[in-house]
Amino acid sequence: MRVAHLTPFFPDGGARLARDYARALNRVAGFETRVIAFGPDDAEFRSGGVDIRVLRDEAPAGAATGPFSPRVRAELGGFDLVHVHDALGRFGAYWLATLRGSGAALAGTHRGEAPPVEWMIRGRGVELFDGLVSVSDYARDVMAPGFRGLEAVLP
């Protein structure tokens, strides 16, 4: 199974979590992972045994999308699962809506890096994810009370 972790910025705390999740999956037979993040310039390297692809952020300052690159869909081609980090913020809301019809299953994680977008929780936008991964029971309860998809708590 091919799993991509889509995270707003590299390096930062959220990108390290994405890399750590990818590294854990790499240890399980049958998984191929990659972290796709955004930064000031394109880059490709390995960190902690994980392939990292940084795409140049092409969003205008203050854009409602958060970090953006028109190359994301091409980078995600062939992945079975896309794990969107910062899932409840502007970044997650934009990429959830953009990738929902891509054919890949979508999972979300939110660690509180950005304030939640109103419709993601109260408007139940979070329910467009196929699954949620939370860093604690508390984060899970805040992220999606009543979520009916697959979920896991992975500290």
C-alpha positions as CSV (number, residue, x, y, z in Angstrom):
1,M,0.0,0.0,0.0
2,R,1.3,3.4,-0.9
3,V,0.7,6.2,1.7
4,A,1.5,9.9,1.2
5,H,1.6,12.3,4.2
6,L,0.6,15.8,3.1
7,T,1.8,18.4,5.6
8,P,1.9,22.2,5.4
9,F,5.6,23.0,6.1
10,F,9.0,21.3,6.4
11,P,10.7,21.3,8.8
12,D,8.3,21.9,11.7
13,G,6.6,19.9,14.4
14,G,3.8,18.7,12.1
15,A,6.2,17.6,9.4
16,R,8.2,15.6,12.0
17,L,5.0,13.9,13.1
18,A,4.3,13.1,9.4
19,R,7.8,11.7,9.0
20,D,7.5,9.6,12.2
21,Y,4.2,8.1,11.1
22,A,5.8,7.4,7.7
23,R,8.8,5.8,9.3
24,A,6.6,3.5,11.4
25,L,4.7,2.4,8.4
26,N,8.0,1.7,6.5
27,R,8.8,-0.9,9.1
28,V,5.7,-2.8,8.2
29,A,5.9,-5.1,5.2
30,G,3.8,-3.9,2.2
31,F,3.9,-0.2,2.9
32,E,5.6,2.5,0.8
33,T,5.5,6.0,2.2
34,R,6.4,9.5,1.3
35,V,6.0,12.9,3.0
36,I,5.0,15.8,0.8
37,A,5.4,19.2,2.3
38,F,5.8,22.9,1.3
39,G,8.7,25.3,1.6
40,P,10.4,28.2,-0.1
41,D,12.1,26.0,-2.7
42,D,11.6,22.6,-4.2
43,A,13.7,19.8,-2.6
44,E,13.8,16.1,-2.3
45,F,15.8,14.1,0.3
46,R,15.6,11.4,2.9
47,S,15.1,12.1,6.6
48,G,15.0,9.3,9.2
49,G,14.7,6.7,6.4
50,V,11.7,8.5,4.8
51,D,11.5,10.1,1.4
52,I,10.6,13.8,1.7
53,R,9.4,15.9,-1.2
54,V,9.2,19.6,-0.6
55,L,7.2,21.6,-3.1
56,R,7.7,25.3,-3.5
57,D,4.8,27.1,-1.9
58,E,3.2,29.1,-4.7
59,A,0.3,30.5,-2.6
60,P,0.1,34.3,-2.4
61,A,0.7,35.6,1.2
62,G,-2.4,35.2,3.3
63,A,-4.1,32.8,0.8
64,A,-7.2,31.0,2.1
65,T,-5.7,27.7,1.0
66,G,-2.6,27.9,3.2
67,P,0.5,26.4,1.4
68,F,-0.3,25.5,-2.2
69,S,1.4,24.0,-5.3
70,P,-0.4,23.0,-8.5
71,R,1.9,19.9,-8.6
72,V,0.4,18.2,-5.6
73,R,-2.1,16.1,-7.5
74,A,0.7,14.8,-9.8
75,E,2.9,14.1,-6.8
76,L,0.0,12.1,-5.2
77,G,-0.7,10.0,-8.3
78,G,-0.6,6.3,-7.5
79,F,-1.0,6.6,-3.7
80,D,-3.7,4.5,-2.1
81,L,-4.0,6.7,1.0
82,V,-3.3,10.4,1.6
83,H,-2.9,11.4,5.2
84,V,-3.6,15.1,5.5
85,H,-1.9,16.8,8.5
86,D,-3.3,20.0,9.9
87,A,-6.6,18.5,8.8
88,L,-9.0,21.0,10.5
89,G,-7.2,24.2,9.5
90,R,-7.4,26.1,6.2
91,F,-4.7,23.8,4.7
92,G,-6.7,20.6,5.6
93,A,-10.0,22.0,4.5
94,Y,-8.6,23.1,1.1
95,W,-6.8,19.8,0.4
96,L,-9.7,17.7,1.6
97,A,-12.0,19.4,-0.8
98,T,-9.4,19.3,-3.6
99,L,-8.5,15.6,-3.2
100,R,-11.9,14.1,-2.2
101,G,-12.4,12.8,-5.8
102,S,-8.9,11.7,-6.4
103,G,-9.5,8.0,-5.9
104,A,-7.2,7.8,-2.9
105,A,-8.6,7.2,0.6
106,L,-8.2,10.3,2.8
107,A,-7.2,10.3,6.5
108,G,-6.7,13.4,8.7
109,T,-4.7,14.4,11.7
110,H,-4.9,17.8,13.5
111,R,-2.5,18.7,16.3
112,G,-3.7,22.2,16.8
113,E,-1.1,23.9,14.6
114,A,-3.8,26.2,13.1
115,P,-7.2,27.2,14.4
116,P,-10.0,24.9,13.1
117,V,-12.1,26.1,10.2
118,E,-15.7,26.4,11.4
119,W,-17.3,24.2,8.8
120,M,-14.8,21.4,9.4
121,I,-16.2,20.7,12.9
122,R,-19.6,22.3,13.2
123,G,-20.4,21.9,9.6
124,R,-19.2,18.3,9.7
125,G,-16.7,18.8,6.9
126,V,-14.4,16.4,8.8
127,E,-16.8,13.6,8.0
128,L,-15.5,13.8,4.4
129,F,-12.4,12.0,5.6
130,D,-12.4,8.2,5.4
131,G,-10.5,8.0,8.7
132,L,-8.9,10.1,11.5
133,V,-5.6,9.6,13.3
134,S,-5.4,11.5,16.6
135,V,-2.4,12.0,18.9
136,S,-4.5,11.6,22.1
137,D,-8.0,10.7,23.2
138,Y,-8.5,14.4,24.0
139,A,-7.4,15.5,20.5
140,R,-9.8,12.9,19.1
141,D,-12.7,14.2,21.1
142,V,-12.0,17.8,20.1
143,M,-11.3,16.9,16.4
144,A,-14.4,15.0,15.6
145,P,-17.1,14.2,18.2
146,G,-19.4,11.8,16.6
147,F,-17.1,10.9,13.6
148,R,-18.3,7.6,12.1
149,G,-15.3,6.6,10.0
150,L,-12.2,4.6,10.9
151,E,-10.2,6.2,13.7
152,A,-7.1,5.5,15.7
153,V,-5.2,7.2,18.5
154,L,-1.4,7.1,17.9
155,P,0.6,9.1,20.4
